[in-house]
Amino acid sequence: MDQSNSSCVISQISSRFNESLSLSNFEYSMDHKRRGKCVIFRHDHFDEVEDCHREMNKHPENENDVHSLRACFGLLGFEVIVHNDLKEKEIRSTLKAVSEEDHSDEDCLILCFITIKQEHFLSAKDGKFEIESLSEYFNAKKCPSLAGKPKMCFIQAFPVLYDASIEFDNEVDTPFFEFKGLNFKTSMCPDFFFSYSRVSYMQTLAKNMYEFGSKLSILDVFLKINHDVALELGPSDEDEEGAFVTIFFTLSRRLILKPKN
């Protein structure tokens, strides 16, 4: 192919790309009657954490996190619902109930989890909850009224803390910070956005989502969130993960929570 033909092909591709960018379907629609639900799961009490460690695993700032999330997403038009200290079966039944609702008139869905994690699992009040389970409730088959719409899940899960002065049986391994990651299946259903951190970031999320969520795409907002979290908490020599928020997504369009009319 000579240079003139190459230039012609590139020009055609560029023209088609620019045309596609101008189409409204490059962004998720925010034109439904209602914004949608924001369901917050807050956990402060854990049956599986031994009595001698429970005080260390209390996070008083969780209450401020919930207030910030409620205010932010309420102002962005969401119906905010808060659940406190649900058991594993109660979390599942709540997610199932939400998935079975009719979301036809809603733009999107938000799930927030404030908890701790043990191994590669989130912690409910009475046990562990698999992160992979979250998307199963909201695939196109089980929740058709949210098919093609964005589902956001924001997770703040502190690692379990142990008192190093307490002796255990030799069989028990009790590092101060254990099991740093969460498992995400690559077969996650479409139109999902996950964020996860083992450091406190919910108030930073709320501040930035309120300020920029209706103007910038969620990916740009999370660049700002990560910037702010890193500045606030700084690097840690003891924690190789540092102060970051990890994101994972299967979005296929820009996600901007544009103001409702």
C-alpha positions in Angstrom: 0.0 0.0 0.0 1.5 3.3 -1.0 1.7 6.3 1.2 -1.4 8.1 -0.3 -3.6 5.0 0.2 -2.3 4.7 3.7 -3.2 8.3 4.5 -6.6 7.8 3.0 -7.3 4.7 5.2 -6.1 6.5 8.3 -8.2 9.5 7.5 -11.3 7.3 7.1 -10.7 5.5 10.4 -10.1 8.8 12.1 -13.3 10.2 10.7 -15.3 7.2 11.8 -13.7 7.4 15.3 -14.5 11.1 15.7 -18.1 10.5 14.5 -18.5 7.7 17.1 -17.2 9.9 19.8 -19.9 12.5 19.0 -22.7 10.0 19.4 -24.7 10.2 22.6 -24.5 6.5 23.1 -20.8 6.8 24.0 -22.0 7.8 27.5 -24.4 6.0 29.7 -27.8 7.5 29.6 -28.8 9.6 32.7 -32.2 10.5 31.3 -34.3 8.1 33.2 -37.0 9.4 35.6 -34.9 8.5 38.7 -31.2 8.3 39.5 -31.4 5.0 41.3 -30.6 3.4 44.6 -27.4 3.7 46.7 -27.3 0.8 49.1 -24.7 1.1 51.9 -23.6 -1.9 54.0 -21.8 -0.8 57.1 -20.2 -3.4 59.5 -18.7 -2.5 62.9 -19.2 -5.8 64.8 -17.8 -9.2 63.8 -18.6 -12.5 65.5 -15.5 -14.2 64.0 -13.0 -11.7 65.4 -12.0 -12.9 68.8 -12.9 -10.9 71.8 -9.3 -9.9 72.5 -9.0 -8.2 69.1 -12.5 -6.6 68.7 -11.5 -3.3 70.2 -8.6 -3.0 67.7 -11.0 -3.6 64.8 -13.5 -0.9 65.7 -13.4 2.0 63.3 -15.3 5.0 64.8 -14.8 6.9 61.5 -17.2 4.5 59.8 -20.1 6.6 61.1 -18.7 9.7 59.4 -18.1 7.7 56.3 -21.8 6.8 56.1 -22.9 10.4 56.8 -20.6 11.6 54.0 -21.9 8.9 51.5 -25.5 9.6 52.4 -25.1 13.3 51.9 -23.1 13.0 48.7 -25.3 10.5 46.9 -28.5 12.0 48.2 -27.5 15.3 46.6 -26.7 13.5 43.4 -30.3 12.2 43.3 -29.9 8.7 44.7 -32.3 7.0 47.1 -29.9 6.1 49.9 -30.5 3.0 52.0 -28.2 2.0 54.9 -27.9 -1.4 56.4 -25.9 -2.0 59.6 -24.1 -5.2 60.7 -26.0 -7.6 58.5 -25.2 -11.3 58.6 -24.0 -13.1 55.5 -27.4 -14.5 54.6 -29.0 -11.1 55.2 -26.6 -9.5 52.8 -27.5 -12.1 50.2 -31.2 -11.7 50.7 -30.9 -7.9 50.5 -28.9 -8.0 47.3 -31.4 -10.5 45.9 -34.3 -8.3 46.8 -32.6 -5.3 45.2 -31.9 -7.3 42.0 -35.6 -8.3 41.8 -36.9 -4.8 41.9 -37.9 -2.9 38.8 -35.1 -0.5 37.9 -36.6 0.4 34.5 -37.0 4.1 35.4 -33.5 4.4 37.0 -30.1 5.4 35.6 -27.9 3.2 37.7 -27.1 1.4 41.0 -24.5 2.0 43.7 -23.4 -0.5 46.4 -21.1 0.5 49.2 -19.4 -1.8 51.7 -17.6 -0.6 54.8 -16.2 -3.5 56.6 -13.0 -5.5 57.3 -11.6 -8.4 55.3 -10.3 -11.8 56.3 -8.3 -13.8 53.8 -9.7 -12.8 50.3 -13.2 -12.2 51.6 -15.3 -9.3 52.9 -16.6 -9.8 56.4 -20.3 -9.9 57.3 -21.3 -9.9 60.9 -21.2 -13.6 61.2 -18.8 -14.8 58.5 -17.2 -14.2 55.2 -18.7 -12.9 52.0 -17.2 -13.5 48.5 -16.6 -10.4 46.5 -17.4 -12.4 43.3 -20.9 -12.9 44.5 -21.8 -9.2 44.1 -22.0 -9.2 40.4 -24.0 -12.4 40.2 -27.1 -10.7 41.5 -27.0 -8.0 38.8 -26.3 -9.8 35.5 -28.8 -9.3 32.7 -30.6 -12.6 33.4 -31.2 -12.0 37.1 -31.7 -8.2 36.9 -32.9 -7.4 33.4 -34.0 -3.8 34.3 -30.4 -2.9 35.0 -29.0 -4.5 31.9 -26.8 -2.0 29.9 -26.8 0.4 32.9 -23.9 1.1 35.2 -23.5 -0.7 38.5 -21.0 0.8 40.8 -19.6 -0.9 43.9 -17.3 1.0 46.3 -15.5 -1.2 48.9 -13.6 -0.1 52.0 -12.3 -3.2 53.8 -9.7 -2.7 56.5 -7.4 -5.7 57.2 -8.0 -7.5 60.4 -5.7 -6.2 63.1 -4.1 -8.5 65.8 -2.6 -7.7 69.1 1.0 -8.9 68.8 1.4 -9.2 72.6 -1.2 -12.0 72.7 0.2 -15.5 72.3 -1.5 -18.1 70.1 -1.1 -21.8 69.5 1.7 -22.6 67.1 -0.8 -23.6 64.5 -2.2 -20.1 64.2 -0.5 -17.6 62.0 -1.3 -14.0 63.1 0.5 -11.3 61.1 -0.4 -7.7 61.8 -1.8 -7.2 58.3 -2.9 -10.4 56.6 -4.2 -11.3 53.2 -3.8 -8.0 51.4 -5.8 -8.7 48.2 -9.3 -9.4 47.1 -10.1 -11.8 44.3 -11.9 -10.5 41.3 -13.1 -12.9 38.6 -12.3 -11.7 35.1 -15.7 -13.1 34.0 -17.4 -10.2 35.8 -20.7 -9.2 34.1 -20.8 -6.1 31.9 -21.3 -2.5 33.0 -19.7 -2.9 36.4 -17.3 -0.5 38.2 -15.6 -1.7 41.4 -13.3 0.3 43.6 -11.5 -1.2 46.6 -9.1 0.0 49.3 -7.8 -1.3 52.6 -7.3 2.3 53.8 -10.0 4.9 54.6 -11.2 6.6 51.5 -15.0 6.9 51.7 -15.1 10.5 52.8 -12.6 11.4 50.0 -14.8 9.5 47.6 -17.9 11.3 48.7 -16.2 14.7 48.5 -14.9 14.1 45.0 -18.1 12.4 43.6 -20.1 15.4 44.9 -17.8 17.9 43.4 -16.9 16.2 40.1 -19.2 13.3 39.6 -21.7 15.3 37.5 -18.9 16.8 35.4 -16.2 14.2 34.8 -16.3 10.5 34.0 -15.9 8.2 36.9 -12.5 7.2 35.8 -11.3 10.8 36.0 -12.9 11.2 39.4 -11.0 8.2 40.7 -7.7 9.6 39.5 -8.5 12.6 41.7 -9.5 10.3 44.6 -6.3 8.3 44.3 -4.3 11.6 44.2 -6.0 12.9 47.3 -5.7 9.6 49.3 -2.0 9.4 48.5 -1.4 13.0 49.6 -3.4 12.5 52.8 -2.0 9.1 53.9 1.3 9.1 52.2 3.6 6.0 51.6 4.2 3.4 54.2 7.4 1.4 54.6 5.5 -1.3 56.4 2.7 -1.7 53.8 3.9 -2.4 50.3 0.4 -1.6 48.9 0.7 1.9 50.1 -2.3 4.3 50.2 -4.2 3.6 47.0 -7.6 2.8 45.7 -7.7 -0.1 43.2 -10.4 0.0 40.5 -11.7 -2.8 38.2 -14.4 -2.2 35.6 -16.2 -3.6 32.7 -17.8 -0.3 31.6 -18.2 0.2 27.9 -19.2 3.9 27.9 -18.3 7.1 29.8 -20.1 7.2 33.2 -21.0 10.8 34.2 -23.7 11.4 36.8 -25.2 14.4 34.9 -27.7 16.5 36.8 -31.3 15.5 36.6 -33.7 17.9 35.0 
